[in-house]
């Protein structure tokens, strides 16, 4: 049976008849996550573009930290912000050379000018079951991991919805084994994957508890389940090896009283019937270049999931004109916003490949067209 959303907010949804002064950013965002109609279309994005910070704040960030990210989100008139969980207090990476280091999980990353704020994994600690038997998952209870959530409360945050994310079982397993070894394990030792998925989900559950204790209004499960054409896992492997861990993780987070947002790039259409049986409240980003059609999503799953995203971050935002960005925003709002349950965002992030002018065009169109969309619809209806 599909899960009924909206258990985390009361019935006082901030509809278009309520004055703007009555509606906080976090309530607007949570109302949309509940599948309801807020006073205007909420806005959000992952802020991964240094030139945008520099343009809006007058400074170029070094680390992805709460001070800069919250200020940038407010400058973009967003309704929610995503902050990173950190390594434990006092931890330092083990540098292998000037650009390569091992993190606390033993995954080796390479840093480059283009990798901010996420470096690229290049080597993995688990090669087979013998490695896994010796492996120890990091301690999620160590102090310092939620330092940015603490810092958020000390900043002028404009009542933004505070969100943070935990790695999903497949993403964390990917960082432990690499994709090639995952593929081999599906044939040679599928129980190894089940064991890794379960341990990673246990770590994520504890981190989610700490996110909620730190004041998060919603928790993301960060998981990429597909590429531009298909899901990574065969449907049978998805159902038998992976899905029970994901569903259990989502159940545990939802039990904390906050909405769960699934981030998954790629083509995930084949997985949606199973995902609809979980307590996932919203899915992001409905990637256009992966064939995730917004109109189809609204018709077939708009009553089950809130929709976040779908503004093309591979074509329109990087290479289009501001006018083309505005047209795409207006079209997306027309399709996905009626009845509520839509948050305007790109279909990945605001990344360095997007000109600042187009990021600002996205903000302007969201403000102008999304700002009074529900009022116009009410008057027209």
Residue pairs with C-beta under 8 A, 6 or more apart in sequence:
1 277
2 276
2 277
2 304
3 254
3 277
3 278
3 279
5 33
5 34
5 35
5 259
5 281
5 306
6 34
6 35
6 36
7 257
8 30
8 34
8 257
8 258
8 259
9 27
9 30
9 31
9 34
13 31
13 34
13 36
13 37
13 38
13 340
14 22
14 23
14 27
14 28
14 31
14 38
14 39
15 37
15 38
15 39
15 374
16 37
16 39
16 40
16 374
16 375
16 377
16 378
17 378
18 39
20 39
23 38
23 39
24 159
25 42
25 78
25 79
25 80
25 158
25 159
25 160
25 161
26 79
26 80
26 159
26 160
26 161
26 162
26 217
27 38
27 159
28 38
28 39
28 40
28 42
28 79
29 42
29 44
29 79
29 80
29 161
29 217
29 218
29 343
30 161
30 217
30 218
30 259
31 37
31 38
31 42
31 340
32 38
32 41
32 42
32 282
32 306
32 340
32 341
32 342
32 343
33 218
33 259
33 261
33 281
33 282
33 306
33 343
34 259
34 281
34 306
34 341
35 303
35 306
35 340
35 341
36 340
36 341
37 339
37 340
37 341
37 374
38 340
38 374
39 374
40 370
40 371
40 372
40 373
40 374
41 333
41 337
41 342
41 343
41 344
41 366
41 370
41 371
41 373
41 374
42 79
42 80
42 343
42 344
43 76
43 77
43 78
43 79
43 343
43 344
43 345
43 363
43 366
43 370
44 78
44 79
44 80
44 81
44 82
44 308
44 343
44 344
44 345
45 76
45 78
45 345
45 346
45 349
45 350
45 362
46 82
46 346
46 348
46 349
46 350
47 53
47 69
47 72
47 73
47 76
47 82
47 349
47 350
48 116
48 117
48 118
48 349
48 350
48 351
48 352
49 349
49 350
49 351
49 352
49 354
49 356
49 359
50 60
50 61
50 116
50 352
51 60
51 352
51 356
52 72
52 350
52 354
52 356
52 359
53 59
53 60
53 61
53 68
53 72
54 60
55 356
55 360
56 71
56 72
56 75
56 76
57 68
57 71
57 72
57 75
59 68
61 68
63 117
64 84
64 116
64 117
65 148
65 151
66 83
66 148
66 149
66 151
66 152
66 155
67 151
67 155
69 81
69 82
69 83
70 81
70 83
70 152
70 155
70 157
70 160
71 155
73 80
73 81
73 160
74 156
74 157
74 158
74 160
76 359
76 363
77 363
77 366
77 367
78 160
79 160
79 161
79 343
80 160
80 161
80 162
80 163
80 217
80 218
80 343
81 152
81 157
81 160
81 161
81 162
81 163
82 163
82 164
82 165
82 220
83 148
83 149
83 152
83 162
83 163
83 164
84 117
84 148
84 164
84 165
85 145
85 146
85 148
85 164
85 165
85 166
85 207
85 211
86 144
86 145
86 146
86 147
86 148
87 103
87 104
87 144
87 145
88 104
88 138
88 139
88 142
88 143
88 144
88 145
89 142
89 143
89 144
89 147
90 144
91 104
91 144
93 101
93 102
93 103
94 101
94 102
95 101
96 102
96 108
99 110
99 111
99 112
100 108
100 109
100 110
100 111
100 122
101 108
101 109
101 111
102 108
102 109
103 109
104 138
105 125
105 137
105 138
105 172
105 175
105 176
106 124
106 125
106 135
106 176
107 121
107 123
107 124
107 125
107 175
107 176
108 121
108 122
108 123
108 124
109 119
109 120
109 121
109 122
110 119
110 120
110 122
111 119
112 119
112 120
114 352
116 352
121 174
121 175
121 178
123 178
124 175
124 176
124 177
124 178
124 181
125 131
125 135
125 176
126 132
126 135
126 176
126 177
126 181
126 196
127 177
127 181
128 189
128 192
129 189
129 192
132 192
132 195
132 196
135 176
137 199
137 200
137 202
137 203
138 203
140 203
140 206
140 207
140 210
141 206
141 210
145 207
145 210
146 164
146 210
146 211
146 213
146 214
148 164
149 162
149 164
149 211
149 214
149 215
149 216
150 214
152 162
152 215
153 215
161 217
161 218
162 215
162 216
162 217
163 216
163 217
163 218
163 219
163 220
163 261
164 211
164 214
164 216
164 219
164 220
165 219
165 220
165 221
165 222
165 263
166 204
166 207
166 208
166 211
166 219
166 220
166 221
166 222
166 249
166 253
167 175
167 200
167 204
167 221
167 222
167 223
168 200
168 204
168 221
168 222
168 223
168 246
168 249
168 262
169 196
169 197
169 198
169 200
169 201
169 204
169 223
169 242
169 245
169 246
169 249
170 197
170 223
170 224
170 225
170 232
170 233
170 242
170 246
171 222
171 223
171 224
172 196
172 200
172 203
172 204
173 182
173 193
173 196
173 197
173 200
174 182
176 196
176 200
177 185
177 196
179 232
182 193
185 192
185 193
186 193
186 233
186 234
186 237
186 241
190 237
190 241
193 241
193 242
194 241
194 245
197 241
197 242
197 245
198 245
200 245
201 245
201 246
201 248
201 249
204 221
204 249
205 249
205 252
205 253
208 219
208 249
208 252
208 253
208 256
209 256
211 219
212 219
212 256
212 257
212 258
216 258
217 258
217 259
218 258
218 259
218 260
218 261
218 281
219 253
219 256
219 258
219 259
219 260
219 261
220 260
220 261
220 262
220 263
220 284
221 246
221 249
221 250
221 253
221 260
221 261
221 262
221 263
221 280
222 263
223 246
223 262
223 263
223 264
224 232
224 263
224 264
224 265
224 266
225 231
225 232
225 233
225 264
225 266
225 268
225 271
226 232
226 264
226 265
226 266
226 267
226 268
226 271
226 290
227 266
227 267
227 290
228 266
228 267
228 287
228 289
228 290
228 291
229 267
229 290
229 291
230 267
230 270
231 238
231 266
231 267
231 268
231 270
231 271
232 266
233 241
233 242
235 270
235 271
238 271
238 274
239 274
243 274
246 278
247 277
247 278
250 260
250 262
250 278
250 279
250 280
251 278
251 279
253 260
253 279
254 260
254 279
254 281
259 281
259 282
260 278
260 279
260 280
260 281
260 282
261 280
261 281
261 282
261 283
261 284
261 308
262 275
262 280
262 282
262 283
262 284
263 284
263 285
264 283
264 284
265 285
265 287
265 290
265 348
266 287
266 290
267 287
267 290
267 291
267 292
268 275
268 290
268 292
269 291
269 292
272 300
272 301
275 283
275 305
276 301
276 304
276 305
280 305
281 305
281 306
282 305
282 306
282 307
282 308
282 343
283 301
283 305
283 306
283 307
283 308
284 308
284 309
284 343
284 345
285 308
285 309
285 310
285 313
285 345
285 346
285 347
285 348
286 292
286 294
286 297
286 307
286 308
286 309
286 310
286 347
287 309
287 310
287 347
287 348
288 294
288 310
288 312
288 314
288 315
288 347
289 312
289 314
289 315
289 347
292 310
292 347
294 307
294 310
294 332
294 335
294 336
295 335
297 305
297 307
297 310
297 336
298 307
298 335
298 336
301 307
302 336
302 339
302 341
305 341
306 341
306 342
306 343
307 336
307 341
307 342
307 343
308 342
308 343
308 345
309 343
309 345
309 346
309 347
309 348
310 332
310 336
310 345
310 347
311 317
311 325
311 328
311 329
311 332
311 344
311 345
311 346
311 347
311 362
312 320
312 328
312 346
312 347
313 346
313 347
313 348
313 349
313 350
313 351
313 354
314 347
314 348
316 324
316 325
316 328
316 358
317 325
317 346
317 350
317 354
317 358
317 359
317 362
318 353
318 354
318 355
318 358
320 328
320 358
321 358
322 357
322 358
322 360
322 361
323 361
325 358
325 361
325 362
325 365
326 361
326 364
326 365
326 369
329 344
329 362
329 365
329 366
329 369
329 370
330 365
330 369
332 342
332 344
333 342
333 344
333 369
333 370
333 373
336 342
337 370
337 373
337 374
338 377
344 362
344 366
344 370
346 354
346 362
350 359
350 362
